[in-house]
Amino acid sequence: MTLSQRKILVTSALPYANGPIHLGHMLEYIQTDIWSRYQKLRGHECYYICADDAHGTPIMLKAQQLGIAPEEMIAQVQKEHQQDFADFNVNFDNFHSTHSPENRELASSIYLKLRDGGYIKSKTISQLFDPEKSMFLPDRFVKGTCPKCKSEDQYGDNCDNCGATYSPTDLIDPKSAVSGATPIMKDSEHFFFDLPAFEGMLGEWLSSGALQPEIANKLREWFDQGLQQWDISRDAPYFGFEIPDQPGKFFYVWLDAPIGYMGSFKNLCDKRGDINFDEFWNVDSTAEVYHFIGKDIVNFHGLFWPAMLHGANYRQPTSVFAHGYVTVNGAKMSKSKGTFIKARTYLDNLDPEYLRYYYAAKLSSRIDDLDLNLEDFAQRVNSDLVGKLVNLASRTAGFISKRFDGKLAKIEDNSLAETFLAKQDEIAEFYESREYGKAMREIMALADIANGFVADQAPWQLIKQEDKQQQAHQVCSIALNLFRILVTYLKPVLPRLSQDVEAFLQLELTWNNLAMDMAGHEIVQFKALMQRVDLDKVTAMVNDSKDNLQPNQAPAKASKKEAKVADKPQSTGNPLVDDPISETIAFDDFAKLDLRIALIAKAEHVPEANKLLKLQLDLGGETKQVFAGIKSAYAPEDLEGKLTVMVANLAPRKMRFGMSEGMVLAAGPGGKDLWILEPHEGAQPGMRVK
């Protein structure tokens, strides 16, 4: 089917330039890359651009901590990001930075258009100010006691314990997370984007179909609460762009971050010379612009960004596509379990094509979270890619090379190929609508048909019979033709495998030549295309993730929210330096401790306590109740069913919540950096720990 060529610009959310890429981030870039590659495979003019989000207080403070200029730090991070993306076969047409001349020019231009249109307001506000660092404190840089539930050590915008949201000025006993000083209130003039002025336009935008229904409904809650003016300015010191005509005032990172899409595209247009920037961004543009983002930043992309564009007389995005989070083995990514996996750690152990396929097999157009189950990951890749796809070629290609001069036969019965080709429109629609999981199921169902055909015909038996040579040639040629169609369908997902197959088949895999006649086509000798997932390498990846992540290393977030900064003394990263070994004791002192394996039969919150969880510990016939100060590190549901180690002979302690009959063992400095001991599989409740 011939399609008219479309002009398409596609983006992923900008990774924040203060840390490494991890597998949670990679979901979005793989999802976008597959969609972009599919559009190019169909012959459309499609550009996939991105950039590092390189401004904000966290970057300024981290650079200070490292003793280098912010420009030096973001340049190094950008180099690492680009290498990770390249090694995952993410094919950006341009990867830039928000700290660029193009972005400065566009951000200033858009701001001035909004100001001149009457959409920028100024007013004096009172904010918390760190008197030691001489800086105003963003919400996430203030910590104190929650005004609702009285939980300690909470950030200035919301409580991790009770979920309440509030102003940092509402915190009880607030402290600066930068210096630990008690902040003071100080007035400052700020500049606001008048979002309520766009209520009518945004109402139409939310009903236009540009957003997934769940996202549109979620954003309508902002209307129910009443749209508010948006603070777009920050006071010095701040790493970013200074606001025109306002010395000492800087654009808030979320003002210039989405403009970074335009800045990166402008950079590409200037480098190439054959792409017209205005054709894609003018208000009357007929090109298509798509943003792939995480569900945590939909307010910026679904409200602020289209309103800014409209106010500055630019076009709105065609669509904004949101996705869910990544969990690993059914739980949040965990440093202690080794499931907080950096992209580089994965790449050091496993083939990137494995993850690209696994994510594709589980992705849909919905906003559901995606679980990376490592056991299922290995089984699915081994079954689908190695056992079905590659196996189809490995079982037949050798006969073509050895017996038939490497040339395919003219196929007499094309019924199987016609069955495969009849699926192309359905598979194409699945790619277009981001229903990758459905596409993978259809493709693997076809692979089953092809393998069934080869198994039934058994060319390894036919080739032994002198009068069956032509039939063997037919079977192997049909199999390799079906293999070619399957790999073409998978080309957006498996670009490296596709390149290897193109070299093997000596042709380019394109959607337009799906129905090509392969009669007499010559192939080269077959070489192994993909190895099975080695479970030892999966284990090594998990172990490397445990080893490589330092306790105080904060991962970069896809959402680019203001990063959390610890308010505790800076750790050296060496536990023995931070917490030296205690004085020597005699063996008899240690022998007094009765340490036992315990099954956490039940775990629950203690409503009256800020830091405690109530645990019922099964010792293999006897149950003990323990109140453990691990609430900041664990949710009750994450603990039930786990084995741990407890001090079983500790004298019972009467607390106002009940009797505590022991103590569980944990490691770490405290707070969120706390890990209970978990015995290896095979340990049984009640066993003594010696």
C-alpha positions in Angstrom: 0.0 0.0 0.0 1.4 3.4 -1.1 1.2 6.2 1.5 1.6 9.9 0.9 4.8 11.2 2.6 4.3 12.8 5.9 6.5 15.4 7.6 7.0 14.3 11.2 9.0 15.7 14.2 9.1 13.4 17.2 10.7 14.0 20.6 11.3 12.2 23.9 11.4 14.1 27.2 14.8 15.6 27.9 17.0 13.7 30.4 18.2 15.7 33.3 21.9 16.4 33.1 22.8 15.5 36.7 23.2 11.8 36.5 23.3 8.6 34.4 20.5 7.0 32.3 18.8 4.0 33.9 16.5 1.3 32.5 13.4 3.3 33.7 14.5 6.1 31.4 15.3 3.7 28.5 11.6 2.7 28.2 10.7 6.0 26.8 13.7 6.3 24.4 13.2 2.8 23.1 9.4 3.4 22.7 10.0 6.6 20.7 12.9 5.2 18.7 10.7 2.3 17.5 8.0 4.7 16.4 10.4 6.9 14.7 12.2 4.0 12.9 8.8 2.7 11.8 7.9 6.0 10.2 11.2 6.1 8.4 10.7 2.5 7.3 7.4 3.6 5.7 9.3 6.3 3.8 8.1 9.4 5.7 10.2 12.5 6.4 10.7 11.9 10.1 13.1 13.6 12.5 13.7 12.3 16.1 15.4 14.9 18.2 16.2 15.3 21.9 18.6 17.2 24.2 19.9 17.2 27.8 17.9 19.3 30.2 20.9 21.2 31.6 19.6 24.0 33.9 18.4 24.3 37.4 19.5 24.5 41.1 20.4 20.7 41.4 22.9 21.0 38.6 24.4 24.2 40.0 24.8 22.6 43.5 26.2 19.3 42.1 28.8 21.1 40.1 29.8 23.0 43.2 30.1 19.7 45.1 32.3 18.3 42.4 34.4 21.5 42.3 33.9 22.1 38.6 31.9 24.6 36.5 28.3 23.6 35.6 29.2 23.8 31.9 32.0 21.3 32.4 29.7 18.9 34.3 26.8 19.0 31.8 29.2 18.5 28.9 30.6 15.3 30.6 27.1 14.0 31.4 25.9 14.7 27.8 28.8 12.7 26.5 27.8 9.8 28.7 24.1 10.1 27.8 24.8 10.1 24.1 27.1 7.0 24.4 24.4 5.1 26.3 21.7 6.0 23.8 24.0 5.1 20.8 24.8 1.7 22.4 21.1 1.0 22.8 20.7 1.7 19.1 18.5 4.8 19.8 18.8 6.7 16.5 18.5 10.5 17.2 18.6 12.7 14.2 20.0 15.3 16.7 20.8 15.3 20.4 21.5 18.8 21.7 21.5 20.7 25.1 19.1 23.2 26.5 22.2 25.2 27.5 22.7 26.3 23.8 22.6 29.5 21.8 19.5 28.2 19.9 17.6 27.6 23.1 18.7 30.9 24.7 17.4 32.8 21.5 14.1 30.9 21.4 13.4 31.1 25.1 14.0 34.9 25.1 12.0 35.3 22.0 9.0 33.3 23.3 9.2 35.1 26.7 9.2 38.5 25.0 6.2 37.6 22.8 4.3 36.4 25.9 5.3 39.6 27.8 4.3 41.9 24.9 1.0 40.0 24.6 0.2 40.7 28.2 0.7 37.1 29.4 3.5 37.8 31.9 2.7 39.3 35.3 5.0 40.3 38.1 4.4 40.3 41.8 6.4 40.2 45.0 6.3 36.9 46.9 7.8 35.7 50.2 10.1 32.7 50.0 12.3 30.7 52.3 15.9 31.9 52.0 19.1 30.2 53.2 21.1 32.9 55.1 24.3 30.8 54.9 24.2 30.1 51.2 22.5 33.4 50.3 20.0 31.7 48.1 16.3 31.2 47.8 15.3 27.6 48.4 13.1 25.6 45.9 10.5 23.4 47.6 12.6 20.3 47.4 15.5 22.0 49.1 13.6 22.5 52.3 13.1 19.8 54.9 11.1 19.6 58.1 8.2 18.0 59.9 5.0 17.5 58.0 2.3 19.9 59.2 -0.4 17.2 58.6 0.9 13.9 60.1 3.9 15.3 61.9 6.4 12.9 60.1 9.9 14.2 60.4 12.5 14.7 57.6 9.9 15.5 54.9 10.5 17.7 51.8 9.0 21.1 51.3 6.3 20.2 48.7 4.8 16.9 49.9 5.0 14.3 52.6 6.2 10.9 51.6 4.4 9.4 54.7 0.9 10.7 54.4 0.9 12.1 50.8 -0.1 15.6 51.9 0.9 18.5 49.7 1.7 21.9 51.2 3.9 25.0 50.9 7.4 24.8 52.3 6.5 27.6 54.6 3.9 25.2 56.2 6.7 22.8 57.4 7.3 22.6 61.1 10.9 23.4 62.0 12.1 23.8 58.4 15.8 23.4 57.5 17.8 24.1 54.4 18.7 20.9 52.7 21.7 22.7 51.2 23.4 23.9 54.4 21.2 22.7 57.3 20.6 26.3 58.3 17.2 27.5 59.5 15.7 29.5 56.6 14.3 32.9 56.9 11.4 34.6 54.9 12.5 37.1 52.3 10.6 39.0 49.6 11.5 38.9 45.9 9.8 40.0 42.7 8.8 37.1 40.5 7.4 36.7 37.0 4.4 34.6 36.3 2.9 33.1 33.1 -0.8 33.9 33.1 -2.2 30.4 32.5 -5.8 31.3 33.4 -5.9 33.6 30.3 -5.7 30.4 28.2 -8.6 28.5 29.9 -10.8 28.5 26.7 -8.0 27.4 24.4 -6.8 24.7 26.8 -10.4 23.4 27.2 -10.5 22.9 23.4 -7.0 21.4 23.4 -8.0 18.8 26.1 -11.0 17.8 24.0 -9.1 17.7 20.7 -7.9 14.1 20.9 -4.3 15.2 21.2 -4.0 13.5 24.6 -4.8 10.0 25.8 -8.3 10.1 27.5 -6.9 9.3 30.9 -4.4 12.2 30.7 -7.1 14.6 29.4 -9.3 13.7 32.3 -6.5 14.1 34.8 -5.6 17.5 33.5 -9.3 18.6 33.7 -8.8 18.4 37.5 -6.7 21.6 37.2 -9.7 23.4 35.8 -11.9 22.1 38.7 -9.3 23.6 41.1 -9.0 26.8 39.1 -6.0 27.4 36.9 -3.3 29.4 38.6 -0.6 31.7 37.3 2.7 29.8 36.9 5.9 31.1 38.4 8.5 31.1 35.6 11.4 32.9 37.3 14.1 32.1 39.8 16.5 34.4 41.7 20.3 34.3 41.5 22.4 32.2 42.1 20.9 29.9 39.5 22.3 28.0 36.5 20.2 29.0 33.5 19.3 31.8 31.2 18.9 35.3 32.5 15.5 36.8 31.7 15.7 39.7 29.2 15.8 43.1 30.9 15.7 41.5 34.3 19.2 41.3 35.8 19.6 38.6 38.5 16.4 36.9 37.4 16.5 33.6 35.5 14.1 31.4 33.6 12.8 28.5 35.7 14.1 25.3 34.2 10.6 24.2 33.1 10.2 27.4 31.1 13.2 26.7 28.8 13.2 22.8 29.0 10.3 22.2 26.5 11.6 25.0 24.3 14.7 22.8 24.1 12.7 20.6 21.6 12.6 23.6 19.3 16.2 24.5 20.1 17.5 21.0 19.2 15.5 21.0 16.0 16.7 24.5 15.1 20.3 23.2 15.6 19.5 20.3 13.2 18.0 22.6 10.6 21.0 24.9 10.7 23.5 22.0 10.4 21.6 20.3 7.6 20.4 23.3 5.6 17.7 21.3 3.8 15.1 21.3 6.6 12.8 24.3 7.1 12.2 25.1 10.8 9.2 27.2 10.2 7.4 24.4 8.2 7.2 22.4 11.5 6.6 25.2 14.1 4.7 28.0 12.4 1.1 28.4 13.6 -0.2 27.2 10.2 2.1 24.2 9.9 0.8 21.1 8.3 3.6 19.0 9.7 3.1 16.6 12.6 4.8 17.1 16.0 4.7 14.4 18.7 6.0 14.3 22.2 6.7 11.0 24.1 6.8 11.6 27.8 6.4 10.0 31.2 3.1 10.3 33.1 4.7 12.4 35.8 5.2 15.4 33.6 1.9 15.6 31.8 0.9 19.0 33.4 3.9 20.7 31.8 3.3 19.2 28.4 -0.5 19.1 28.5 -1.1 22.6 29.9 1.8 24.9 30.2 3.6 24.0 27.0 0.6 24.3 24.5 -0.5 27.5 26.2 3.0 29.0 25.9 3.1 28.0 22.2 -0.3 29.5 21.6 0.6 32.8 23.3 3.8 33.1 21.3 2.0 32.3 18.0 3.4 28.9 17.4 1.5 25.7 16.6 0.6 23.2 19.3 1.8 19.5 19.3 -0.2 17.1 17.2 -0.2 14.7 20.1 1.4 14.1 23.5 1.9 10.4 24.3 2.4 9.4 28.0 3.7 6.1 29.3 3.9 4.6 32.8 6.8 3.7 35.0 9.1 0.7 34.9 9.1 -1.7 37.8 11.5 -4.6 38.1 10.3 -8.0 39.3 7.0 -6.4 40.4 8.5 -3.7 42.6 10.0 -0.3 42.4 13.6 -0.2 41.2 15.7 -0.9 44.2 19.4 -0.2 44.9 19.6 -2.8 47.6 18.2 -5.6 45.4 20.3 -4.6 42.4 17.3 -3.7 40.3 18.1 0.0 40.0 20.0 -0.8 36.8 21.9 1.9 35.0 21.9 1.7 31.2 25.7 1.2 31.2 25.5 -1.6 33.7 23.0 -3.4 31.4 25.2 -2.8 28.4 28.2 -4.2 30.1 26.4 -7.5 30.5 23.6 -8.0 28.0 22.6 -7.3 24.3 20.6 -4.1 24.0 18.4 -5.8 21.4 17.1 -8.1 24.2 15.7 -5.1 26.1 14.3 -3.4 23.0 12.3 -6.5 22.2 11.1 -7.1 25.7 9.9 -3.6 26.2 8.2 -3.7 22.7 6.5 -7.0 23.6 4.9 -5.3 26.7 4.2 -1.8 25.5 0.8 -0.5 24.6 -0.8 2.9 24.0 -2.1 2.9 27.6 -0.3 4.5 30.6 0.1 1.3 32.5 3.4 0.7 34.4 5.6 -1.9 32.7 7.2 -4.7 34.7 10.7 -5.9 33.8 10.5 -9.4 35.2 14.1 -10.6 34.8 13.1 -14.3 34.6 10.3 -13.7 32.1 12.7 -11.4 30.2 15.2 -14.2 29.7 12.5 -16.8 28.8 10.7 -14.5 26.3 13.9 -13.4 24.5 15.2 -17.0 24.3 11.8 -18.3 23.1 10.8 -15.6 20.6 14.0 -14.2 19.2 16.3 -17.2 19.4 13.9 -20.2 19.4 11.5 -18.9 16.8 13.0 -16.1 14.7 16.7 -16.8 14.4 16.1 -20.5 14.5 14.1 -20.3 11.3 17.2 -19.2 9.4 19.7 -21.3 11.2 17.8 -24.5 10.4 17.6 -23.8 6.6 20.3 -21.4 5.4 23.1 -24.0 5.6 21.4 -26.2 3.0 21.1 -23.3 0.6 24.8 -22.5 0.8 26.1 -26.1 0.8 23.7 -27.7 -1.8 22.3 -25.0 -3.9 25.2 -22.5 -4.5 23.8 -20.0 -2.0 20.9 -19.2 -4.3 17.2 -19.3 -3.5 14.7 -21.3 -5.6 11.8 -19.8 -7.5 9.0 -20.5 -5.1 6.1 -22.5 -6.7 3.6 -22.2 -3.8 3.4 -18.6 -2.4 0.4 -19.2 -0.1 2.5 -18.9 3.1 4.1 -15.7 2.0 0.7 -14.3 1.0 -0.6 -15.2 4.6 2.4 -13.3 6.0 1.9 -10.3 3.7 -1.8 -10.1 4.5 -0.8 -9.0 8.0 1.2 -6.0 7.0 -1.5 -3.4 7.3 -2.6 -4.7 10.7 1.0 -4.8 12.0 1.5 -1.3 10.5 -1.5 0.0 12.4 -0.2 -1.5 15.6 3.1 0.4 15.2 1.3 3.6 14.3 -0.9 3.4 17.3 2.0 2.4 19.6 0.4 -1.0 20.3 3.8 -2.7 20.0 2.8 -5.6 22.2 0.1 -6.5 19.8 2.4 -6.2 16.8 5.0 -8.5 18.5 2.2 -11.1 19.2 1.1 -11.1 15.6 4.7 -11.4 14.3 5.5 -14.3 16.6 2.3 -16.0 15.6 3.6 -15.9 12.1 7.0 -17.2 13.2 5.2 -20.2 14.8 3.5 -20.9 11.4 6.9 -20.7 9.6 8.6 -23.0 12.1 5.7 -25.4 12.0 6.0 -25.5 8.2 9.8 -26.3 8.4 9.3 -28.9 11.1 6.6 -30.6 9.0 8.7 -30.6 5.9 11.9 -31.5 7.7 14.4 -30.4 5.0 17.2 -32.1 6.9 15.5 -35.4 6.0 14.6 -34.3 2.4 18.2 -33.3 1.7 19.3 -37.0 2.3 17.1 -38.2 -0.5 18.3 -37.8 -4.1 14.8 -37.4 -5.5 13.8 -34.8 -2.9 16.5 -32.2 -3.6 14.1 -29.8 -5.4 11.6 -30.1 -2.6 14.3 -29.4 0.0 15.4 -26.3 -2.1 11.8 -25.1 -2.1 11.3 -25.6 1.6 14.5 -23.8 2.6 13.8 -20.9 0.1 10.3 -20.5 1.5 11.6 -20.4 5.0 14.2 -17.8 4.3 11.7 -15.6 2.4 9.3 -15.8 5.4 12.3 -15.0 7.7 13.0 -11.9 5.5 9.4 -10.7 6.0 9.4 -11.3 9.7 12.7 -9.4 10.2 11.3 -6.5 8.1 8.3 -6.3 10.4 10.7 -6.3 13.4 13.2 -3.8 11.9 12.0 -0.8 14.0 12.5 -2.9 17.2 15.7 -4.8 16.3 17.9 -2.5 14.2 21.2 -4.2 14.8 19.8 -7.7 14.0 18.2 -6.2 10.9 21.6 -4.9 9.7 23.1 -8.4 10.2 20.2 -10.0 8.3 20.6 -7.5 5.5 24.3 -8.5 5.2 23.3 -12.2 5.3 20.6 -11.8 2.7 22.5 -9.2 0.7 19.5 -6.8 0.4 17.9 -3.9 2.1 14.8 -4.7 4.2 12.1 -2.1 3.4 8.4 -2.1 3.8 8.0 -1.4 0.1 9.8 -4.6 -0.9 8.0 -7.0 1.4 6.5 -8.8 -1.6 9.7 -9.0 -3.7 10.5 -12.0 -5.8 13.5 -13.8 -4.3 14.0 -16.3 -7.1 17.7 -16.8 -7.8 18.7 -14.4 -5.1 22.1 -15.2 -3.6 22.8 -15.2 0.1 26.1 -15.4 2.0 27.1 -18.1 4.4 24.9 -18.0 7.5 26.6 -16.9 10.8 25.0 -16.9 14.2 22.8 -13.9 14.6 21.9 -13.9 18.3 22.9 -15.8 21.4 20.5 -17.0 24.1 20.2 -14.9 27.2 22.7 -16.2 29.7 21.1 -16.1 33.2 24.5 -15.8 34.7 24.9 -12.5 32.9 21.5 -11.4 34.3 22.7 -12.2 37.8 26.0 -10.4 37.1 24.1 -7.3 36.0 22.1 -7.3 39.2 25.2 -7.8 41.3 27.0 -5.1 39.4 24.1 -2.8 40.1 24.5 -3.4 43.8 28.2 -2.8 43.7 28.3 0.3 41.4 25.6 2.5 43.1 27.0 4.5 46.0 24.5 5.1 48.8 24.4 8.8 48.3 24.3 8.8 44.5 21.0 10.3 43.4 19.7 8.9 40.1 18.6 11.3 37.4 14.9 11.6 37.0 13.1 11.5 33.6 10.8 14.2 34.9 13.5 16.7 35.6 11.9 17.7 38.9 14.1 19.5 41.3 16.4 16.8 42.7 16.5 15.9 46.3 19.5 17.0 48.2 20.4 15.4 51.5 20.5 17.5 54.6 22.9 15.2 56.4 26.7 15.7 56.6 28.4 14.7 53.3 29.3 11.0 53.3 32.7 9.9 52.1 31.2 6.9 50.4 33.2 4.6 52.6 31.0 3.1 55.4 34.0 2.3 57.6 35.0 5.9 57.5 31.5 7.3 58.1 30.8 4.7 60.8 34.0 3.2 62.3 34.1 -0.4 63.7 33.2 -0.4 67.4 35.5 -1.5 70.2 36.5 -5.2 70.4 34.2 -7.6 72.3 34.8 -11.1 73.6 33.3 -14.1 71.8 31.2 -14.8 74.9 29.6 -11.4 74.5 28.5 -12.2 70.9 27.4 -15.7 71.9 24.7 -14.1 74.1 22.8 -13.0 71.0 20.3 -15.5 69.7 20.0 -14.6 66.0 17.3 -16.5 64.1 15.9 -16.6 60.6 12.3 -15.2 60.7 9.6 -15.0 58.1 7.8 -11.6 57.9 4.2 -13.0 58.1 2.6 -9.6 58.4 3.7 -6.0 58.2 1.5 -2.9 58.8 1.8 0.8 59.5 1.6 2.1 63.1 -0.7 5.2 62.7 0.7 6.8 65.8 4.3 6.4 64.9 6.3 8.3 62.2 9.1 5.8 61.7 7.8 2.4 62.9 6.3 -0.6 61.1 4.6 -3.4 63.1 5.9 -6.8 62.1 4.7 -10.3 62.9 7.7 -12.6 62.6 7.2 -16.3 62.2 10.1 -18.3 63.8 8.8 -21.7 62.5 6.1 -22.3 65.1 6.5 -19.3 67.3 5.5 -15.8 66.4 7.0 -12.6 67.8 5.8 -9.0 67.4 8.5 -6.4 66.6 8.2 -2.7 66.0 11.0 -1.8 63.6 12.1 1.8 62.6 12.2 1.1 58.9 9.1 2.9 57.7 11.1 5.4 55.6 12.7 2.6 53.6 10.0 0.0 53.2 6.3 -0.2 52.5 4.5 -3.0 54.4 3.4 -4.8 51.3 7.1 -5.0 50.1 8.1 -6.9 53.3 5.4 -9.6 53.7 6.7 -13.0 52.7 10.4 -12.1 53.0 12.9 -13.8 55.2 15.0 -11.7 57.5 17.2 -12.0 60.6 16.1 -11.0 64.1 17.5 -10.9 67.6 15.2 -13.4 69.2 16.3 -13.2 72.8 16.1 -9.5 73.3 14.2 -8.6 76.4 10.6 -7.5 75.5 10.0 -3.8 75.5 6.6 -2.3 76.3 5.8 0.6 73.9 2.7 2.7 73.8 1.7 0.8 70.6 2.2 -2.6 72.1 4.9 -5.1 73.1 8.1 -5.3 71.0 9.6 -8.8 71.4 12.9 -8.5 69.4 14.8 -6.6 66.8 15.3 -7.1 63.0 18.8 -6.5 61.6 19.4 -3.9 59.0 22.3 -2.1 57.4 22.7 1.5 56.3 22.9 5.0 57.7 19.2 5.4 58.2 16.2 7.1 56.6 15.6 5.8 53.1 19.2 4.3 53.0 18.3 1.3 55.1 18.3 -2.4 54.1 17.1 -5.3 56.2 19.1 -8.5 56.0 17.7 -11.1 53.7 19.1 -14.7 53.9 19.7 -16.7 50.7 17.1 -19.1 49.5 17.2 -22.4 51.5 17.2 -20.7 55.0 14.2 -21.7 57.1 12.3 -19.8 59.8 13.7 -20.7 63.2 17.2 -21.5 62.0 20.0 -20.1 64.2 22.4 -17.6 62.6 25.9 -18.5 63.7 
